[in-house]
Amino acid sequence: MQILKPEELKEKFSDPWVAPYEKVLTMVDGDKVEIVEYHPCISGSHWLMHQYKNNSELIDDAYRDGNKHVYSCHIGSAPLDLQASFNAAGIDEIQVVGDEVKVTHAGLAGAGVGAGMCRGMGKGVKYIELIKSGGGSKEGRATVVTPKLEKVVIGVDDTDVKDAGATWTMAHNLGVELASEGYEYLDHIIVQLYPHNPHKTQNCVSIALTFAVESEKKEALINRVIEILKRDTLSDKTAIAVLEGLEIPEKLREYAMATKTGMMDVETAEATARELDIDLIAVTGEQGKVGALAALGLYNDVEEAVKAYGEK
């Protein structure tokens, strides 16, 4: 077994059959692990997604968004029975050791090259334990080691006014600014709320921003979000909601659906947030709490998030 850092891998393997991943991140919540990978290909990566999702017992769910792969997994060991074409690649072990996450990938031929050499060159990787190199007809196997991160989802609402602004763009630019400061900005989800809400400015949407962050930096991230919103919001009703971890409580999803399909009030939002131990923060006012909390309940279901309910 060889232990190699990304820069060492790039020096050792400059062959045309090695395509570096862009980035690999892992978030942990108890025995749950979410892996986010940015593959060098776009739709070509769908083959890998199919293989991993169908062959790995440790993967509970997975989806592809462009070249971004998201695997919802659990800690454990489940060795793969590799077979060309049918069971060609997957994950056979996930461990959390101190502040590191160790994910062992295995694959045949090109999938074996991707197991360690391609992934190991990506940003976010500390080092890999290269067990077998792969390529040709050979099996490849490697453990990819990344820092242990946590997931923070921030719901944002009510940043615009009737004649100016747009919450979705302000929220995205906030995420981009935080990314430039070193935070891992993962996603931006637009959640359609009740179209006939009299408090709306126009389309009546709220936003969920997702981040991967080191545990000790979570408070700084939230404080920075508040600072930027206070600087840029046009509204005196802006609020945020903060969900930590990888699970969405069922009651939170129910609240989000109720806010999509009918009127909701600040008092119910506050009571729900208290019950679920979710921080609900008035940045410039209280009204935004309703939509900010609702955004958290549907951030992982983009198809439902965008649906509009009620008469046109």
VENJOTA-V601296 format. One record per residue. N is the residue number from 0. RES is the residue in one letter. PSI is psi as a letter, one per 30 degrees, with the letter a starting at -180 (* if undefined). OMEGA is omega as a letter, one per 40 degrees, with the letter a starting at -180 (NA if undefined). Layout:
<<N RES PSI OMEGA> <N RES PSI OMEGA>>
//
This chain:
<<0 M k i> <1 Q k i> <2 I j a> <3 L k i> <4 K l a> <5 P e a> <6 E e i> <7 E e i> <8 L e a> <9 K e i> <10 E e a> <11 K e a> <12 F j i> <13 S g a> <14 D l i> <15 P f i> <16 W g i> <17 V j a> <18 A j a> <19 P k i> <20 Y l i> <21 E e a> <22 K k i> <23 V k i> <24 L k i> <25 T k i> <26 M k a> <27 V k i> <28 D j a> <29 G b i> <30 D g i> <31 K k i> <32 V k i> <33 E k i> <34 I k i> <35 V k a> <36 E k i> <37 Y j a> <38 H l i> <39 P f i> <40 C l i> <41 I c a> <42 S f i> <43 G f a> <44 S f a> <45 H e i> <46 W e a> <47 L e i> <48 M e i> <49 H e a> <50 Q e a> <51 Y e a> <52 K e a> <53 N f a> <54 N f a> <55 S j i> <56 E f a> <57 L f i> <58 I j i> <59 D e i> <60 D l a> <61 A k i> <62 Y l i> <63 R k i> <64 D j a> <65 G b i> <66 N g i> <67 K k i> <68 H k i> <69 V j i> <70 Y k i> <71 S j a> <72 C l i> <73 H l a> <74 I k i> <75 G a i> <76 S k i> <77 A i a> <78 P k a> <79 L k i> <80 D i a> <81 L k i> <82 Q k a> <83 A k i> <84 S e a> <85 F e i> <86 N i a> <87 A f a> <88 A l i> <89 G a i> <90 I k i> <91 D f i> <92 E k i> <93 I k i> <94 Q k i> <95 V j a> <96 V j a> <97 G b a> <98 D g i> <99 E k i> <100 V k a> <101 K j a> <102 V j a> <103 T j i> <104 H k i> <105 A k i> <106 G l i> <107 L k i> <108 A b a> <109 G e i> <110 A f i> <111 G e i> <112 V e i> <113 G f a> <114 A e a> <115 G e a> <116 M e a> <117 C e i> <118 R e a> <119 G f i> <120 M f a> <121 G l i> <122 K k a> <123 G f i> <124 V k i> <125 K e i> <126 Y l i> <127 I l i> <128 E j a> <129 L j a> <130 I e i> <131 K k a> <132 S e a> <133 G a a> <134 G l a> <135 G b i> <136 S g a> <137 K l i> <138 E k i> <139 G k a> <140 R k i> <141 A l i> <142 T k a> <143 V k a> <144 V k a> <145 T l i> <146 P k i> <147 K j i> <148 L l i> <149 E l a> <150 K k i> <151 V k i> <152 V k a> <153 I j i> <154 G k a> <155 V k i> <156 D l i> <157 D i i> <158 T f a> <159 D l i> <160 V l a> <161 K e a> <162 D g a> <163 A l i> <164 G l i> <165 A j a> <166 T e a> <167 W e a> <168 T e i> <169 M e a> <170 A e i> <171 H e i> <172 N e i> <173 L e i> <174 G e i> <175 V e i> <176 E e i> <177 L e i> <178 A e i> <179 S f i> <180 E g i> <181 G f i> <182 Y k i> <183 E j i> <184 Y j a> <185 L e a> <186 D l a> <187 H j a> <188 I k i> <189 I k a> <190 V j i> <191 Q k i> <192 L a a> <193 Y j a> <194 P f a> <195 H g i> <196 N k a> <197 P f i> <198 H f a> <199 K l i> <200 T e i> <201 Q d a> <202 N f i> <203 C i i> <204 V l i> <205 S l a> <206 I k i> <207 A k i> <208 L k a> <209 T k a> <210 F k i> <211 A k a> <212 V k i> <213 E k a> <214 S e a> <215 E f a> <216 K g a> <217 K e a> <218 E e i> <219 A e i> <220 L e a> <221 I e i> <222 N e i> <223 R e i> <224 V e i> <225 I e i> <226 E e a> <227 I e i> <228 L e i> <229 K e i> <230 R e a> <231 D f a> <232 T k i> <233 L f a> <234 S l i> <235 D g a> <236 K g a> <237 T k i> <238 A l i> <239 I l i> <240 A k a> <241 V k i> <242 L k i> <243 E k i> <244 G a a> <245 L f a> <246 E k i> <247 I j i> <248 P k a> <249 E e a> <250 K e i> <251 L e i> <252 R e i> <253 E e i> <254 Y e a> <255 A e i> <256 M e i> <257 A e a> <258 T f i> <259 K e a> <260 T f i> <261 G a a> <262 M k i> <263 M l a> <264 D l a> <265 V e a> <266 E e i> <267 T e i> <268 A e a> <269 E e i> <270 A e i> <271 T e i> <272 A e i> <273 R e a> <274 E e a> <275 L g i> <276 D h i> <277 I k i> <278 D k i> <279 L j a> <280 I k i> <281 A j i> <282 V e i> <283 T f a> <284 G l a> <285 E e a> <286 Q e a> <287 G f i> <288 K e a> <289 V e a> <290 G e i> <291 A e i> <292 L e a> <293 A e a> <294 A e a> <295 L e a> <296 G f a> <297 L g a> <298 Y f a> <299 N g i> <300 D i a> <301 V f i> <302 E e i> <303 E e a> <304 A e a> <305 V f a> <306 K k i> <307 A k a> <308 Y l i> <309 G l i> <310 E k i> <311 K * NA>>
//
